[in-house]
Amino acid sequence: MTALTTIQIIGPSMEPCLRNNDVWVAKPGKVAHPGQIIVFREPGRPELLSVKRIDRATTDGWWVVADNPVGAIDSEQFGAVPFDAVVARLLFRIRPLFRRS
């Protein structure tokens, strides 16, 4: 069994689905399909983890897109994400038990 992990979203590129500072539960692994939101090592900058939605598969990997394309960086800029660069896929958002006033 693969352990689940949490991912904090930083930035507006996936709004309105994922908001800045949201915390999501992610399942490590490379299994993914179009429509899923994945965590991956960005091509050309493998030290940077990015979160985007899979649009389609290509021979080179996954073509990923930002839900909020204004100012976002996605496959239009860096090309397809190699299949082996996928780190995890998002499962669900963790909602706070209470709100601070």
C-alpha positions as CSV (number, residue, x, y, z in Angstrom):
1,M,0.0,0.0,0.0
2,T,1.2,3.5,-0.9
3,A,1.1,6.1,1.9
4,L,-0.9,9.2,1.2
5,T,0.7,12.6,1.6
6,T,-0.4,16.3,1.7
7,I,0.3,19.0,-0.8
8,Q,-0.1,22.7,-0.1
9,I,-1.1,24.8,-3.2
10,I,0.9,27.9,-3.8
11,G,-0.3,30.4,-6.4
12,P,-3.4,31.0,-8.5
13,S,-2.7,28.9,-11.6
14,M,-5.3,26.3,-10.8
15,E,-8.1,28.6,-9.5
16,P,-11.0,28.2,-9.1
17,C,-10.6,24.4,-8.5
18,L,-7.5,24.8,-6.3
19,R,-7.0,28.0,-4.3
20,N,-3.8,29.5,-3.0
21,N,-3.0,27.9,0.4
22,D,-5.4,25.0,0.0
23,V,-4.1,21.7,1.4
24,W,-4.9,18.5,-0.6
25,V,-4.3,14.8,0.0
26,A,-2.3,13.3,-2.8
27,K,-1.5,9.7,-3.6
28,P,2.1,9.1,-4.8
29,G,2.5,7.2,-8.0
30,K,2.4,7.6,-11.7
31,V,-1.0,6.3,-12.6
32,A,-3.0,9.1,-14.1
33,H,-5.5,9.9,-16.9
34,P,-6.9,13.0,-18.7
35,G,-8.8,15.2,-16.3
36,Q,-6.9,14.3,-13.2
37,I,-4.8,16.9,-11.4
38,I,-1.2,15.7,-10.9
39,V,1.9,16.8,-9.0
40,F,5.0,16.6,-11.2
41,R,8.6,17.7,-11.6
42,E,8.6,20.5,-14.1
43,P,10.5,19.9,-17.3
44,G,13.7,21.9,-17.3
45,R,13.4,22.6,-13.5
46,P,13.2,19.2,-11.8
47,E,13.7,20.7,-8.4
48,L,10.3,22.5,-8.8
49,L,7.1,20.6,-8.1
50,S,4.0,21.8,-10.1
51,V,0.3,21.0,-10.0
52,K,-1.7,21.0,-13.2
53,R,-4.6,19.2,-14.9
54,I,-3.8,16.5,-17.5
55,D,-5.3,17.5,-20.8
56,R,-4.1,14.5,-23.0
57,A,-1.3,12.0,-23.5
58,T,1.3,12.5,-26.2
59,T,4.1,10.2,-27.3
60,D,6.4,12.3,-25.0
61,G,4.3,12.3,-21.9
62,W,1.3,14.2,-20.4
63,W,0.1,17.5,-21.8
64,V,-0.9,19.6,-18.8
65,V,-2.9,22.8,-18.5
66,A,-3.6,25.4,-15.9
67,D,-7.2,26.0,-15.0
68,N,-6.5,29.7,-14.8
69,P,-4.2,30.4,-17.8
70,V,-3.6,34.1,-16.9
71,G,0.1,34.2,-16.1
72,A,0.3,30.5,-15.6
73,I,3.1,28.2,-16.9
74,D,2.0,24.9,-18.3
75,S,2.7,22.6,-21.3
76,E,2.3,25.6,-23.7
77,Q,5.6,26.8,-22.3
78,F,7.5,23.7,-21.3
79,G,6.0,21.0,-23.5
80,A,4.8,17.5,-22.4
81,V,5.6,16.3,-18.9
82,P,7.4,12.9,-19.1
83,F,5.4,10.1,-17.7
84,D,8.1,9.3,-15.1
85,A,8.1,13.0,-13.9
86,V,4.7,12.4,-12.3
87,V,5.0,12.3,-8.5
88,A,1.4,12.0,-7.3
89,R,-2.2,12.8,-8.1
90,L,-4.5,14.9,-6.0
91,L,-7.4,13.1,-4.3
92,F,-9.3,15.6,-2.2
93,R,-9.0,18.9,-0.3
94,I,-8.7,18.9,3.4
95,R,-11.3,21.3,4.9
96,P,-10.6,23.0,8.2
97,L,-12.7,21.9,11.1
98,F,-13.3,25.5,12.1
99,R,-12.9,29.0,10.7
100,R,-10.9,31.7,12.5
101,S,-12.6,35.1,12.7
